[in-house]
Amino acid sequence: MNKKITVLLAVAAVIVASSFVFWRSSPPPLQKHQERPSETLPKEDKLPKSNRESVEENINGYSLEEDLKITEDTRGEEENRNLSLNQQQQIRLLENVSPNKINTVLHEYNTNLPEGINNTIQYFEYNFPYDYFLITAENSVEIREDPAPDATVVCQVNSLDKISLLQQVEGVEFQGSNIWYRVACNQENQPEEGYLHSTAGLPRAFRFDKMQTAVNELRQQLAQGELHFIKNYKNQNGAPPEKGNTAVDEHGYRFYHSAPAYEQANTGSNFRYIPDGMLVRLLNETGDFYHVNVPTFGGNFYVPKQFIDPAVTLNQLNHVVVVDRNQQNQASFALGQNSLNLVSYTLSTTGIPGNYSFETTLGNYKAIEKKERFEYLQKGSAEIGGYAPFAIRFTGGAYIHGVPVAYEEQNGERIDPGPKEYLQTIGTYPRSNMCVRNFTSHARFLYNWMDSQNGAVIVIE
């Protein structure tokens, strides 16, 4: 990790010494051969597009080859690298962990399901704890017996590993900070625990309380009556007017796949983009406009009628996936009349703004359709580059889907090398274009589980 990031992390860790703070993380140090997407809003839309069914723009922010290389370099002999304890193991370890004489405990990480969420887990491929530590150091780091740089080494973990997080503590000062984290990981099926300095990574968590709030707010909105949603996939109902000379508006919502949301019932008034799939409530109609309330935006707007089909609604909410863009993870919930049931939780990777990529935008979206696979174009080309499996589309060309697969060429013919389950980069930083990338087994689970007629996807920060 470069010096600047190290200093920033150390300063931030000291500021939060008495409380836990969630981070919107920056990308990890990049290798020389990586092409880094821009961190500013895209000024033009350079992505080639296709009107062919089940063919989308390039879905990768960073190159897929780089993600595969990182995965190969870090996972060793393990097929799918998961070193963290499961939630039950972590609870037991916390109950039995003894104080260390040379440190002061500042915070204990013991996230639990909030009251009102029932544990009805149906997906078990990866058993992550609710609190975990993301290794952001560029190289491997050593977990030590005590919070001191010269303490005995317990075990070693690699860059972008996710391990169990137990405590934040004060220890021996190192690189300008005395903040350490007590962590645990599985080594040859045996739990090992020790300490990592704050410069080694970032604390992460499944923020079930925020997810619960988001789902309950949508449920309350639906209790007031049916919801509609914007329909302009691939600008099929007309391109919205351009707003300045950028590909997105000042709020980060994209021109392509969107409708204009006017402040007044005329096309000369100020407007913003409202994306395909976003849930709205029809209030009334005025000439060529529907007057709508947009819960995500917290206000009322006028949308030209061609962008909303009044016959297609969401009038019942059975299934919801909540994607946490801040923590790069997600959870799935089944809703009963008076219940909220956790069905799965896992890591995910969202979109990054760049020259050839766009952010996964915040908001409440309809689960629009499911596709067993869709193909995507190569970056900067109208040629097919590969496919993504087990996809749920929720806005524009953005899907929740499994690990992308790049086609290979043999003797001038395009060859499918077969599905891939795992990427080490999932659950680390935004790296895709708009889409939400999952482990393929979880994408398959969601594909089979999701009630797309009565389902929604919520993206939170």
KAMO-V315102 format. One record per residue. N is the residue number from 1. RES is the residue in one letter. SS is DSSP state (H for helix, E for strand, - for the rest). PSI is psi in whole degrees, -180 to 180 (none if undefined). OMEGA is omega as a letter, one per 40 degrees, with the letter a starting at -180 (999 if undefined). Layout:
# KAMO-V315102
n:N res:RES ss:SS psi:PSI omega:OMEGA
n:N res:RES ss:SS psi:PSI omega:OMEGA
This chain:
# KAMO-V315102
n:1 res:M ss:- psi:136 omega:a
n:2 res:N ss:- psi:166 omega:a
n:3 res:K ss:H psi:-39 omega:a
n:4 res:K ss:H psi:-48 omega:a
n:5 res:I ss:H psi:-39 omega:i
n:6 res:T ss:H psi:-47 omega:a
n:7 res:V ss:H psi:-43 omega:i
n:8 res:L ss:H psi:-43 omega:i
n:9 res:L ss:H psi:-41 omega:a
n:10 res:A ss:H psi:-45 omega:i
n:11 res:V ss:H psi:-45 omega:a
n:12 res:A ss:H psi:-39 omega:a
n:13 res:A ss:H psi:-38 omega:i
n:14 res:V ss:H psi:-39 omega:a
n:15 res:I ss:H psi:-36 omega:a
n:16 res:V ss:- psi:26 omega:a
n:17 res:A ss:- psi:-28 omega:a
n:18 res:S ss:- psi:2 omega:a
n:19 res:S ss:- psi:162 omega:a
n:20 res:F ss:- psi:134 omega:i
n:21 res:V ss:- psi:139 omega:i
n:22 res:F ss:- psi:147 omega:a
n:23 res:W ss:- psi:140 omega:i
n:24 res:R ss:- psi:103 omega:a
n:25 res:S ss:- psi:153 omega:i
n:26 res:S ss:- psi:159 omega:a
n:27 res:P ss:- psi:155 omega:i
n:28 res:P ss:- psi:167 omega:i
n:29 res:P ss:- psi:138 omega:a
n:30 res:L ss:- psi:144 omega:i
n:31 res:Q ss:- psi:160 omega:a
n:32 res:K ss:- psi:-31 omega:a
n:33 res:H ss:- psi:0 omega:i
n:34 res:Q ss:- psi:145 omega:i
n:35 res:E ss:- psi:115 omega:a
n:36 res:R ss:- psi:124 omega:i
n:37 res:P ss:- psi:154 omega:i
n:38 res:S ss:- psi:145 omega:i
n:39 res:E ss:- psi:1 omega:i
n:40 res:T ss:- psi:167 omega:i
n:41 res:L ss:- psi:137 omega:a
n:42 res:P ss:- psi:133 omega:a
n:43 res:K ss:- psi:-17 omega:i
n:44 res:E ss:- psi:156 omega:a
n:45 res:D ss:- psi:102 omega:a
n:46 res:K ss:- psi:-2 omega:a
n:47 res:L ss:- psi:123 omega:i
n:48 res:P ss:- psi:148 omega:a
n:49 res:K ss:- psi:163 omega:i
n:50 res:S ss:- psi:139 omega:i
n:51 res:N ss:- psi:1 omega:i
n:52 res:R ss:- psi:144 omega:a
n:53 res:E ss:- psi:137 omega:i
n:54 res:S ss:- psi:28 omega:i
n:55 res:V ss:E psi:125 omega:a
n:56 res:E ss:E psi:174 omega:i
n:57 res:E ss:- psi:171 omega:i
n:58 res:N ss:- psi:130 omega:a
n:59 res:I ss:- psi:3 omega:a
n:60 res:N ss:E psi:127 omega:i
n:61 res:G ss:- psi:-63 omega:i
n:62 res:Y ss:- psi:161 omega:a
n:63 res:S ss:- psi:141 omega:i
n:64 res:L ss:H psi:-34 omega:i
n:65 res:E ss:H psi:-38 omega:i
n:66 res:E ss:H psi:-41 omega:i
n:67 res:D ss:H psi:-40 omega:i
n:68 res:L ss:H psi:-38 omega:i
n:69 res:K ss:H psi:-43 omega:i
n:70 res:I ss:H psi:-42 omega:a
n:71 res:T ss:H psi:-46 omega:i
n:72 res:E ss:H psi:-39 omega:a
n:73 res:D ss:H psi:-26 omega:a
n:74 res:T ss:H psi:-24 omega:a
n:75 res:R ss:H psi:-9 omega:i
n:76 res:G ss:- psi:-133 omega:a
n:77 res:E ss:- psi:-5 omega:a
n:78 res:E ss:- psi:136 omega:a
n:79 res:E ss:- psi:-48 omega:i
n:80 res:N ss:- psi:103 omega:a
n:81 res:R ss:- psi:111 omega:i
n:82 res:N ss:- psi:104 omega:a
n:83 res:L ss:- psi:-7 omega:a
n:84 res:S ss:- psi:155 omega:i
n:85 res:L ss:- psi:160 omega:i
n:86 res:N ss:- psi:174 omega:a
n:87 res:Q ss:H psi:-39 omega:a
n:88 res:Q ss:H psi:-42 omega:i
n:89 res:Q ss:H psi:-40 omega:a
n:90 res:Q ss:H psi:-41 omega:i
n:91 res:I ss:H psi:-46 omega:a
n:92 res:R ss:H psi:-40 omega:a
n:93 res:L ss:H psi:-42 omega:i
n:94 res:L ss:H psi:-37 omega:a
n:95 res:E ss:H psi:-29 omega:a
n:96 res:N ss:H psi:0 omega:a
n:97 res:V ss:- psi:136 omega:a
n:98 res:S ss:- psi:150 omega:i
n:99 res:P ss:- psi:149 omega:i
n:100 res:N ss:- psi:132 omega:a
n:101 res:K ss:- psi:-25 omega:a
n:102 res:I ss:- psi:15 omega:i
n:103 res:N ss:- psi:161 omega:i
n:104 res:T ss:E psi:126 omega:i
n:105 res:V ss:E psi:123 omega:i
n:106 res:L ss:E psi:-33 omega:a
n:107 res:H ss:E psi:140 omega:i
n:108 res:E ss:E psi:130 omega:a
n:109 res:Y ss:- psi:109 omega:a
n:110 res:N ss:- psi:50 omega:i
n:111 res:T ss:- psi:134 omega:i
n:112 res:N ss:- psi:165 omega:i
n:113 res:L ss:- psi:130 omega:i
n:114 res:P ss:- psi:157 omega:i
n:115 res:E ss:- psi:133 omega:a
n:116 res:G ss:- psi:-12 omega:i
n:117 res:I ss:E psi:124 omega:i
n:118 res:N ss:E psi:138 omega:i
n:119 res:N ss:E psi:104 omega:i
n:120 res:T ss:- psi:47 omega:a
n:121 res:I ss:- psi:134 omega:i
n:122 res:Q ss:- psi:-9 omega:a
n:123 res:Y ss:- psi:127 omega:a
n:124 res:F ss:- psi:12 omega:a
n:125 res:E ss:- psi:-37 omega:i
n:126 res:Y ss:- psi:118 omega:a
n:127 res:N ss:- psi:84 omega:a
n:128 res:F ss:- psi:149 omega:i
n:129 res:P ss:- psi:164 omega:i
n:130 res:Y ss:- psi:-26 omega:i
n:131 res:D ss:E psi:132 omega:a
n:132 res:Y ss:E psi:168 omega:a
n:133 res:F ss:E psi:122 omega:i
n:134 res:L ss:E psi:123 omega:i
n:135 res:I ss:E psi:115 omega:a
n:136 res:T ss:- psi:-7 omega:i
n:137 res:A ss:- psi:145 omega:a
n:138 res:E ss:- psi:-34 omega:a
n:139 res:N ss:- psi:180 omega:i
n:140 res:S ss:- psi:153 omega:i
n:141 res:V ss:E psi:159 omega:a
n:142 res:E ss:E psi:129 omega:i
n:143 res:I ss:E psi:129 omega:a
n:144 res:R ss:E psi:155 omega:a
n:145 res:E ss:- psi:-34 omega:i
n:146 res:D ss:- psi:162 omega:i
n:147 res:P ss:- psi:69 omega:a
n:148 res:A ss:- psi:141 omega:a
n:149 res:P ss:- psi:-17 omega:i
n:150 res:D ss:- psi:11 omega:a
n:151 res:A ss:- psi:162 omega:a
n:152 res:T ss:- psi:137 omega:i
n:153 res:V ss:E psi:129 omega:i
n:154 res:V ss:E psi:-48 omega:i
n:155 res:C ss:E psi:177 omega:a
n:156 res:Q ss:E psi:143 omega:i
n:157 res:V ss:E psi:159 omega:a
n:158 res:N ss:- psi:166 omega:i
n:159 res:S ss:- psi:136 omega:i
n:160 res:L ss:- psi:10 omega:i
n:161 res:D ss:- psi:155 omega:i
n:162 res:K ss:E psi:121 omega:a
n:163 res:I ss:E psi:165 omega:a
n:164 res:S ss:E psi:141 omega:a
n:165 res:L ss:E psi:124 omega:a
n:166 res:L ss:E psi:-51 omega:a
n:167 res:Q ss:E psi:156 omega:i
n:168 res:Q ss:E psi:131 omega:a
n:169 res:V ss:E psi:164 omega:i
n:170 res:E ss:E psi:133 omega:i
n:171 res:G ss:E psi:-152 omega:i
n:172 res:V ss:E psi:134 omega:a
n:173 res:E ss:E psi:137 omega:a
n:174 res:F ss:E psi:130 omega:a
n:175 res:Q ss:- psi:41 omega:i
n:176 res:G ss:- psi:5 omega:a
n:177 res:S ss:E psi:144 omega:i
n:178 res:N ss:E psi:16 omega:a
n:179 res:I ss:E psi:125 omega:i
n:180 res:W ss:E psi:163 omega:i
n:181 res:Y ss:E psi:134 omega:i
n:182 res:R ss:E psi:124 omega:a
n:183 res:V ss:E psi:170 omega:i
n:184 res:A ss:E psi:151 omega:i
n:185 res:C ss:E psi:162 omega:i
n:186 res:N ss:E psi:123 omega:i
n:187 res:Q ss:E psi:111 omega:a
n:188 res:E ss:- psi:46 omega:i
n:189 res:N ss:- psi:17 omega:i
n:190 res:Q ss:E psi:129 omega:i
n:191 res:P ss:E psi:131 omega:i
n:192 res:E ss:E psi:137 omega:i
n:193 res:E ss:E psi:151 omega:a
n:194 res:G ss:E psi:-150 omega:a
n:195 res:Y ss:E psi:143 omega:i
n:196 res:L ss:E psi:140 omega:i
n:197 res:H ss:E psi:153 omega:a
n:198 res:S ss:H psi:-23 omega:i
n:199 res:T ss:H psi:-8 omega:a
n:200 res:A ss:H psi:-20 omega:a
n:201 res:G ss:E psi:-160 omega:a
n:202 res:L ss:E psi:142 omega:i
n:203 res:P ss:E psi:140 omega:i
n:204 res:R ss:E psi:161 omega:i
n:205 res:A ss:E psi:157 omega:i
n:206 res:F ss:- psi:111 omega:a
n:207 res:R ss:- psi:73 omega:a
n:208 res:F ss:H psi:-29 omega:i
n:209 res:D ss:H psi:-43 omega:i
n:210 res:K ss:H psi:-38 omega:i
n:211 res:M ss:H psi:-44 omega:i
n:212 res:Q ss:H psi:-44 omega:i
n:213 res:T ss:H psi:-43 omega:a
n:214 res:A ss:H psi:-43 omega:i
n:215 res:V ss:H psi:-44 omega:a
n:216 res:N ss:H psi:-35 omega:i
n:217 res:E ss:H psi:-42 omega:i
n:218 res:L ss:H psi:-39 omega:i
n:219 res:R ss:H psi:-40 omega:i
n:220 res:Q ss:H psi:-38 omega:i
n:221 res:Q ss:H psi:-41 omega:a
n:222 res:L ss:H psi:-29 omega:i
n:223 res:A ss:H psi:-21 omega:i
n:224 res:Q ss:- psi:-7 omega:i
n:225 res:G ss:- psi:166 omega:a
n:226 res:E ss:- psi:153 omega:i
n:227 res:L ss:E psi:149 omega:i
n:228 res:H ss:E psi:-178 omega:i
n:229 res:F ss:E psi:157 omega:a
n:230 res:I ss:E psi:137 omega:i
n:231 res:K ss:- psi:103 omega:i
n:232 res:N ss:- psi:46 omega:i
n:233 res:Y ss:H psi:126 omega:a
n:234 res:K ss:H psi:31 omega:a
n:235 res:N ss:H psi:33 omega:a
n:236 res:Q ss:- psi:-22 omega:i
n:237 res:N ss:- psi:14 omega:i
n:238 res:G ss:- psi:141 omega:i
n:239 res:A ss:- psi:134 omega:i
n:240 res:P ss:- psi:162 omega:i
n:241 res:P ss:- psi:149 omega:i
n:242 res:E ss:- psi:144 omega:a
n:243 res:K ss:- psi:97 omega:a
n:244 res:G ss:- psi:-151 omega:a
n:245 res:N ss:- psi:27 omega:i
n:246 res:T ss:- psi:163 omega:a
n:247 res:A ss:- psi:-13 omega:a
n:248 res:V ss:E psi:162 omega:i
n:249 res:D ss:- psi:-176 omega:a
n:250 res:E ss:- psi:-12 omega:i
n:251 res:H ss:- psi:-2 omega:i
n:252 res:G ss:- psi:4 omega:i
n:253 res:Y ss:- psi:141 omega:a
n:254 res:R ss:E psi:147 omega:i
n:255 res:F ss:- psi:-48 omega:a
n:256 res:Y ss:- psi:140 omega:a
n:257 res:H ss:- psi:16 omega:a
n:258 res:S ss:E psi:171 omega:i
n:259 res:A ss:E psi:156 omega:i
n:260 res:P ss:E psi:136 omega:i
n:261 res:A ss:E psi:102 omega:a
n:262 res:Y ss:E psi:150 omega:i
n:263 res:E ss:- psi:-27 omega:i
n:264 res:Q ss:- psi:167 omega:a
n:265 res:A ss:- psi:52 omega:i
n:266 res:N ss:- psi:151 omega:a
n:267 res:T ss:- psi:-2 omega:i
n:268 res:G ss:- psi:-6 omega:a
n:269 res:S ss:- psi:167 omega:i
n:270 res:N ss:- psi:148 omega:a
n:271 res:F ss:E psi:166 omega:i
n:272 res:R ss:E psi:166 omega:i
n:273 res:Y ss:E psi:142 omega:i
n:274 res:I ss:E psi:119 omega:a
n:275 res:P ss:E psi:155 omega:i
n:276 res:D ss:- psi:136 omega:i
n:277 res:G ss:- psi:-16 omega:a
n:278 res:M ss:E psi:136 omega:a
n:279 res:L ss:E psi:137 omega:i
n:280 res:V ss:E psi:163 omega:i
n:281 res:R ss:E psi:127 omega:i
n:282 res:L ss:E psi:124 omega:i
n:283 res:L ss:E psi:-49 omega:i
n:284 res:N ss:E psi:-173 omega:i
n:285 res:E ss:E psi:146 omega:a
n:286 res:T ss:E psi:103 omega:a
n:287 res:G ss:- psi:-119 omega:a
n:288 res:D ss:- psi:10 omega:a
n:289 res:F ss:E psi:148 omega:i
n:290 res:Y ss:E psi:133 omega:i
n:291 res:H ss:E psi:120 omega:a
n:292 res:V ss:E psi:152 omega:i
n:293 res:N ss:E psi:133 omega:i
n:294 res:V ss:E psi:98 omega:a
n:295 res:P ss:- psi:-39 omega:a
n:296 res:T ss:- psi:-38 omega:a
n:297 res:F ss:- psi:-14 omega:a
n:298 res:G ss:- psi:37 omega:a
n:299 res:G ss:E psi:178 omega:a
n:300 res:N ss:E psi:144 omega:a
n:301 res:F ss:E psi:169 omega:i
n:302 res:Y ss:E psi:125 omega:a
n:303 res:V ss:E psi:128 omega:i
n:304 res:P ss:E psi:141 omega:a
n:305 res:K ss:H psi:-27 omega:a
n:306 res:Q ss:H psi:-12 omega:a
n:307 res:F ss:H psi:3 omega:i
n:308 res:I ss:E psi:130 omega:i
n:309 res:D ss:- psi:108 omega:a
n:310 res:P ss:- psi:-15 omega:a
n:311 res:A ss:- psi:-13 omega:a
n:312 res:V ss:- psi:119 omega:a
n:313 res:T ss:- psi:167 omega:i
n:314 res:L ss:E psi:108 omega:a
n:315 res:N ss:- psi:-1 omega:i
n:316 res:Q ss:- psi:139 omega:a
n:317 res:L ss:- psi:108 omega:i
n:318 res:N ss:- psi:-42 omega:a
n:319 res:H ss:E psi:138 omega:i
n:320 res:V ss:E psi:135 omega:i
n:321 res:V ss:E psi:128 omega:i
n:322 res:V ss:E psi:121 omega:i
n:323 res:V ss:E psi:124 omega:i
n:324 res:D ss:E psi:101 omega:a
n:325 res:R ss:- psi:-31 omega:a
n:326 res:N ss:- psi:-45 omega:a
n:327 res:Q ss:- psi:-6 omega:a
n:328 res:Q ss:- psi:51 omega:i
n:329 res:N ss:E psi:179 omega:a
n:330 res:Q ss:E psi:166 omega:i
n:331 res:A ss:E psi:155 omega:a
n:332 res:S ss:E psi:139 omega:a
n:333 res:F ss:E psi:138 omega:i
n:334 res:A ss:E psi:135 omega:a
n:335 res:L ss:E psi:128 omega:i
n:336 res:G ss:- psi:-175 omega:a
n:337 res:Q ss:- psi:-41 omega:i
n:338 res:N ss:- psi:29 omega:a
n:339 res:S ss:- psi:157 omega:i
n:340 res:L ss:E psi:114 omega:a
n:341 res:N ss:E psi:122 omega:i
n:342 res:L ss:E psi:119 omega:a
n:343 res:V ss:E psi:-35 omega:i
n:344 res:S ss:E psi:156 omega:i
n:345 res:Y ss:E psi:141 omega:a
n:346 res:T ss:E psi:176 omega:i
n:347 res:L ss:E psi:157 omega:i
n:348 res:S ss:- psi:169 omega:i
n:349 res:T ss:E psi:127 omega:a
n:350 res:T ss:- psi:-178 omega:a
n:351 res:G ss:E psi:150 omega:i
n:352 res:I ss:- psi:136 omega:i
n:353 res:P ss:- psi:137 omega:a
n:354 res:G ss:E psi:-173 omega:a
n:355 res:N ss:- psi:-29 omega:i
n:356 res:Y ss:- psi:30 omega:a
n:357 res:S ss:E psi:160 omega:a
n:358 res:F ss:- psi:155 omega:a
n:359 res:E ss:- psi:152 omega:i
n:360 res:T ss:- psi:114 omega:a
n:361 res:T ss:- psi:149 omega:a
n:362 res:L ss:- psi:155 omega:i
n:363 res:G ss:E psi:-179 omega:i
n:364 res:N ss:E psi:124 omega:a
n:365 res:Y ss:E psi:150 omega:i
n:366 res:K ss:E psi:138 omega:i
n:367 res:A ss:- psi:103 omega:a
n:368 res:I ss:- psi:-49 omega:a
n:369 res:E ss:E psi:162 omega:i
n:370 res:K ss:E psi:141 omega:i
n:371 res:K ss:E psi:131 omega:i
n:372 res:E ss:E psi:-30 omega:i
n:373 res:R ss:E psi:153 omega:i
n:374 res:F ss:E psi:153 omega:i
n:375 res:E ss:E psi:157 omega:i
n:376 res:Y ss:E psi:155 omega:a
n:377 res:L ss:E psi:153 omega:i
n:378 res:Q ss:- psi:151 omega:i
n:379 res:K ss:- psi:126 omega:i
n:380 res:G ss:- psi:16 omega:a
n:381 res:S ss:- psi:153 omega:i
n:382 res:A ss:- psi:6 omega:i
n:383 res:E ss:- psi:146 omega:i
n:384 res:I ss:E psi:131 omega:a
n:385 res:G ss:E psi:-31 omega:a
n:386 res:G ss:E psi:-159 omega:a
n:387 res:Y ss:E psi:162 omega:i
n:388 res:A ss:E psi:134 omega:a
n:389 res:P ss:E psi:156 omega:i
n:390 res:F ss:E psi:70 omega:a
n:391 res:A ss:E psi:140 omega:i
n:392 res:I ss:E psi:113 omega:a
n:393 res:R ss:E psi:134 omega:a
n:394 res:F ss:E psi:-17 omega:i
n:395 res:T ss:E psi:131 omega:i
n:396 res:G ss:- psi:-129 omega:i
n:397 res:G ss:- psi:22 omega:a
n:398 res:A ss:E psi:131 omega:a
n:399 res:Y ss:E psi:157 omega:i
n:400 res:I ss:E psi:126 omega:a
n:401 res:H ss:E psi:172 omega:i
n:402 res:G ss:- psi:-174 omega:a
n:403 res:V ss:- psi:127 omega:i
n:404 res:P ss:- psi:152 omega:i
n:405 res:V ss:E psi:122 omega:i
n:406 res:A ss:E psi:131 omega:i
n:407 res:Y ss:- psi:149 omega:i
n:408 res:E ss:E psi:159 omega:a
n:409 res:E ss:E psi:128 omega:i
n:410 res:Q ss:E psi:121 omega:i
n:411 res:N ss:- psi:40 omega:i
n:412 res:G ss:- psi:4 omega:i
n:413 res:E ss:E psi:147 omega:a
n:414 res:R ss:E psi:127 omega:a
n:415 res:I ss:E psi:136 omega:i
n:416 res:D ss:- psi:114 omega:a
n:417 res:P ss:- psi:-6 omega:i
n:418 res:G ss:- psi:162 omega:a
n:419 res:P ss:- psi:155 omega:i
n:420 res:K ss:- psi:138 omega:a
n:421 res:E ss:- psi:-37 omega:a
n:422 res:Y ss:- psi:142 omega:i
n:423 res:L ss:- psi:134 omega:i
n:424 res:Q ss:- psi:-25 omega:a
n:425 res:T ss:- psi:-11 omega:i
n:426 res:I ss:- psi:131 omega:a
n:427 res:G ss:- psi:18 omega:a
n:428 res:T ss:- psi:-75 omega:a
n:429 res:Y ss:- psi:160 omega:i
n:430 res:P ss:- psi:129 omega:a
n:431 res:R ss:- psi:-3 omega:a
n:432 res:S ss:E psi:-177 omega:i
n:433 res:N ss:- psi:100 omega:i
n:434 res:M ss:- psi:-41 omega:a
n:435 res:C ss:- psi:165 omega:i
n:436 res:V ss:E psi:110 omega:a
n:437 res:R ss:E psi:131 omega:i
n:438 res:N ss:- psi:163 omega:i
n:439 res:F ss:- psi:143 omega:a
n:440 res:T ss:H psi:-37 omega:i
n:441 res:S ss:H psi:-35 omega:i
n:442 res:H ss:H psi:-38 omega:i
n:443 res:A ss:H psi:-41 omega:i
n:444 res:R ss:H psi:-42 omega:i
n:445 res:F ss:H psi:-49 omega:a
n:446 res:L ss:H psi:-39 omega:i
n:447 res:Y ss:H psi:-43 omega:i
n:448 res:N ss:H psi:-28 omega:a
n:449 res:W ss:H psi:-40 omega:a
n:450 res:M ss:- psi:128 omega:i
n:451 res:D ss:- psi:93 omega:a
n:452 res:S ss:H psi:-21 omega:i
n:453 res:Q ss:H psi:-34 omega:a
n:454 res:N ss:H psi:41 omega:a
n:455 res:G ss:E psi:161 omega:a
n:456 res:A ss:E psi:160 omega:i
n:457 res:V ss:E psi:129 omega:i
n:458 res:I ss:E psi:130 omega:i
n:459 res:V ss:E psi:120 omega:a
n:460 res:I ss:E psi:165 omega:i
n:461 res:E ss:- psi:none omega:999
